Amino acid sequence: MSTQQAEGQRQKYDRAFLLSDGKRNQLMELWEVQQFGSDSFADPEYVCIYGMPPTEWYRRGIRLLARTTLEAVRDKLGDLIGQDVARVLHNAPPTTTFTVIDPFAGSCNGLYWLVRHVQNSQGLGFEVDNTIFDLTTRNLHLAALERPIELIHGDYRSLLATRRWPADQFIVAFLAPPWGDALSATTGLDLGRTKPPLTEIIEDFERAYTDNRILYVTQVHQHLEPVSLATLKQRFEWSDLRIYDINVEGMKHGILLGTKRWTP
């Protein structure tokens, strides 16, 4: 065991440490990824991405920042989301093609699982952070994923309008903006206080794709501020809230599904 590892084992690898000013933008060593899994979830293999456990993706040269290690959609959750979305879309004609868009792509692991499960789909992600964009671009190349994902550098709000599709192209929008201070221990997750608010993100998509059928897939928390949930659901023709029986950072996560210009 190296001196660095010995010192690391004295430091608890939890959410607070990975998001601390001195750590958040550092690349994680394999033992640190495993230490985070052990300290926070009693599972050194917790941070599975792109269908691989840490030892496999790290061996391929894939690397994560500390904050991305914490914030990335892990495989188990991504798989459940992808399966649910595929079930909602299963009655679409076999010739239907789908574009899955993630405006806050990060590691692209959430996008990967959606594209993996949704047939006839392509992935499109936007990432505004320079370091994460460069790192994820490299990681996607090393992961050699079997489904197409294009990652674009920049703010989705200024770039959505540059990516147009015909009216018969079906769009799946995966919305997982930073929560910031929107999560309260007393009132739950306020969907109107994410950064940016979810209603604003939906308005951005609606301006860009006025004629396309859209399935919105919003990542949520088990405890939701009820007024913000009701406000968001009013935006849709059909909606369904699904909470999964798995813990992420000690809390259950799920998705709110919502549709525009179609119903399942």
Helices and strands as residue ranges (DSSP letters): H 3-10, H 15-18, H 30-41, H 54-59, H 66-71, H 75-88, E 98-102, H 109-117, E 121-127, H 130-143, E 149-153, H 156-159, G 160-162, E 170-175, E 183-184, E 188-189, H 198-208, E 214-221, H 226-233, E 238-248, E 251-260
